[in-house]
Amino acid sequence: GEAALDAGDSVTATKAFERAKVIDPAVFRPRLGLAWCAARAEQWDIAAFRLDEAIVRGFIDEEALMADPRLSAFRGRPEFPPVLEGLRSRRAQCGK
């Protein structure tokens, strides 16, 4: 999915991330990928939802979230602060 997204093919990337999500529903990476796809399409609510799903499944790296160029436009959106707060809360629950 990442290679397709980097090549500008959001449709193929989304399909790949959706397949990966089904193969291993417990991992966060496919949901993070789907958040990238949604952010590229300026589907801000979906990007937030997918990031929330990733956080529940273990994505608690605030530094990565803040530095990820694929999410740069999303970070300026009003949907972003609740996602960041959710990540911080989840990280605290994990003792990190």
C-alpha positions as CSV (number, residue, x, y, z in Angstrom):
1,G,0.0,0.0,0.0
2,E,2.7,2.5,0.9
3,A,4.5,2.1,-2.5
4,A,1.2,2.7,-4.3
5,L,0.4,5.7,-2.2
6,D,3.8,7.2,-2.7
7,A,3.4,6.7,-6.4
8,G,0.1,8.7,-6.2
9,D,-2.2,5.7,-6.6
10,S,-4.6,6.2,-3.7
11,V,-7.1,3.7,-5.1
12,T,-4.6,0.8,-5.2
13,A,-3.2,1.9,-1.9
14,T,-6.6,1.9,-0.2
15,K,-7.3,-1.6,-1.5
16,A,-4.0,-2.9,-0.3
17,F,-4.5,-1.5,3.2
18,E,-8.0,-2.8,3.3
19,R,-6.7,-6.3,2.4
20,A,-4.0,-6.1,5.1
21,K,-6.6,-5.0,7.7
22,V,-8.6,-8.2,7.0
23,I,-5.5,-10.4,7.1
24,D,-4.5,-9.2,10.5
25,P,-7.2,-7.2,12.2
26,A,-5.1,-6.6,15.4
27,V,-2.3,-4.6,13.8
28,F,-2.3,-0.8,13.5
29,R,-0.3,-0.3,10.3
30,P,-3.1,-0.9,7.7
31,R,-5.3,1.6,9.6
32,L,-2.5,4.1,9.6
33,G,-2.2,3.6,5.8
34,L,-5.9,4.1,5.4
35,A,-5.6,7.4,7.4
36,W,-2.8,8.4,4.9
37,C,-5.2,7.7,2.0
38,A,-8.0,9.6,3.6
39,A,-5.8,12.6,4.4
40,R,-4.6,12.7,0.8
41,A,-8.2,12.7,-0.4
42,E,-9.0,15.4,2.2
43,Q,-11.5,13.1,3.9
44,W,-10.7,14.5,7.3
45,D,-13.3,12.6,9.4
46,I,-12.3,9.3,7.9
47,A,-8.6,10.1,8.5
48,A,-9.4,10.8,12.1
49,F,-11.5,7.6,12.4
50,R,-8.7,5.5,10.9
51,L,-6.1,7.1,13.2
52,D,-8.3,6.4,16.2
53,E,-8.5,2.8,15.1
54,A,-4.7,2.6,14.7
55,I,-4.3,4.1,18.2
56,V,-6.6,1.5,19.7
57,R,-4.4,-1.2,18.1
58,G,-1.1,0.2,19.4
59,F,0.0,3.2,17.5
60,I,1.2,5.5,20.3
61,D,4.2,7.2,18.7
62,E,3.5,10.9,19.0
63,E,6.8,11.8,17.4
64,A,5.9,9.8,14.3
65,L,2.4,11.2,14.2
66,M,3.7,14.8,14.4
67,A,6.5,14.2,11.8
68,D,4.6,12.1,9.2
69,P,4.6,14.1,6.0
70,R,1.5,12.2,4.8
71,L,-0.5,13.7,7.6
72,S,0.9,17.3,7.4
73,A,-2.4,18.8,6.1
74,F,-4.5,16.8,8.6
75,R,-2.5,18.2,11.5
76,G,-3.8,21.7,10.7
77,R,-7.4,20.5,10.8
78,P,-9.8,20.8,13.7
79,E,-10.2,17.0,13.6
80,F,-6.6,16.5,14.6
81,P,-6.4,17.7,18.3
82,P,-8.9,15.0,19.5
83,V,-6.8,12.3,17.7
84,L,-3.6,13.6,19.4
85,E,-5.3,13.6,22.8
86,G,-6.5,10.1,22.2
87,L,-3.0,9.0,21.3
88,R,-1.6,10.6,24.5
89,S,-4.3,9.0,26.6
90,R,-3.6,5.6,25.1
91,R,0.1,6.0,25.6
92,A,-0.4,6.9,29.2
93,Q,-2.6,3.8,29.7
94,C,0.3,1.7,28.3
95,G,2.7,3.3,30.7
96,K,4.8,5.1,28.1
